[in-house]
Amino acid sequence: MNLVITELQQQLLSRSEFEGWRILRKSMTEPLLDVARATSPSTRQRLMELVQLEGNDQCADCGEPNPGWASVNIGVFLCTQCAGVHRSLGVEKSFILSLTLDVWTHEQVDALIERGGNTKINHEYEYCVPKVFEVPQGNRTLRKDRQQYIEAKYVEELFKYREGKSGSPRHPKRNLSCGSGPSSPVSPRSRSSSNGESKNVAMVEYKGIVYLELIEAKNLIVKDIVTSDPYFVANIGLQKRKSSVKKRTLNPKYNESFQFSWDGKDRLMLEVFDKDQFSKDDHMGVAEVSLSDLLEGKDITGWFPISHRNHHNRLQGEVFIKLTFLPLQ
């Protein structure tokens, strides 16, 4: 399963952006993940020199010092907590590697240099940040606020510089004077604040990438008098992917592919909905799939039952999927 950049998309991307995508695609398709191969000393030295440059020595999204992670295709250095949010966006949007735990190639370091580093990327992606957005401030920011900001910054690109855009630049200000310790590549799942509140700001240790092929479904239930307009929502952990809508059928065929980062523990949840034009979409059932066989090098292929979300013994159709796994380490 490959990341594909069409000719039209390539024309719309800048040269450095397209190079980042090319490096990402190659990283995921060549035998890069051979655990016997280590980062060469010269590559490691270049990477460490790069992260020590002004601007790169703090997280691009929250200002936390000593970042331990980087997004190869975006081209920024990140702290543990922000890297965790980036991972939840999916590898297609942000391909995260640890500066110390993962294998790096010369090309990946070249891609970071080509993109220009934190200062240049932030000048583009944080060109004009409205005051209504809470800018992440080190490890004091809650996970939900951090995720909202990062999604607005990179997925929706709400703050990005656009030629001809009206208004003056408004770059965010970050104040970490209240204390913020250095970031490390590994973090527990929660951290307690001074008032006892548990913050879900963890960096999950991912094992690799799960590829999901949604092939087809059959015998789905009727929601629109005589038929339905079904679509699927796939979830692994915090990551969510949505299929296309198939009109007026109870036996839809999709042949669509999706990718997820996986921690080796989360299960796949496949929910199916009926698309309604004028009201809330109807829930048509859910299929839950254990992914444990993937850790043993086995692909998962077959029909899985779709049941009522509250009454699991009530069969409401079946879905055919294929699952494969590419380990990162």
C-alpha positions, 0 to 999 in steps of 0.5 A: 500500500503506497502513499500516492501523490498525483501529478496535480498534487505535485504541482500544488506542493512546493518543491520541499513539501514534495521532497518530504512526501517522497522521503516518507513514501520511500521510508515506508516501502523500502526495507528501511525497517531492518532492525539489524541496521542502525543509524550511521554515526555521521547521520546521527551527528548531523541529526544532533547538530540540526536539533541544536540549532536555534529554533530547533532546540525547542518544540515547534508546537509548544516551545518545550525545550530539548525536543526528542522527536521529529516529523520527517515530512513536515520538517519540525522537531517536537516534544514527547507530548506534541509528537504523541498528537502528531502520531494520532494524525496518521503517518500520511500527515505526520511521520514521526521518528524518535531522534534517539530510538529510531533508525534514520537515513541520510535522506531523512536528515536531508529532508529536514534540512530541506524543509528549513527547520522549526523557525521557517515552518512556523513562519509559514504554518503560524503566520496568523494565529487568531486570539481565540486559539489557546497556544500550547505552552510546554507541558502545562497544556491539556491534551485536548487543547494541544490536539485542537491546536495542532490539528488546526495548524497542520490538518486544517491549516487555519494559520498558514501563510497564503499569498494575497491573504489579508491581515497582518502577521500574528505569530503566537507567543509562548511563555514557559517561565513557570517551569517546564522540564526537558522532554524525553523520548518516552513518557508515561500515559498520564501526568498529575498536575499540582491540583491533582488533575490527571492530564492525558498527555502521553506519548504512546510507544508505537510498534509500527503501521497497520494497513487496513483494506476495507473491501466490502460489506453484506447484509447490512440493515435497512435504515431508509425505508427499503435500503441504506447509504452506508459508510464506515468509520475505522478507529484504532486508538485516537486515530479515525478514518472514514470511508466513502458513502455508498448510495442505496445498497445493503451490500456495498463494495469499497476497496479503500485503504487506510493507515494507522500507527499502532501501539501493539495493544489497541483493537480495530473498531469498525462502525457503520453509519447510514448517511442522512441528508437532513438529520443525524446519521444512523448507527448501523452497527459495529465490528470489533477486531483483535489485532494481536495476530499482527504481532506474530507476523500474520496477516488478518483477512476475512469476514467479521460480524457487525453487531448492534452496539448495545446488543452484541448478539444481534447480527446486523451484517458482515464486513470483509477486510484485510489487515497487514502490519509493518513494524517500525523497530 
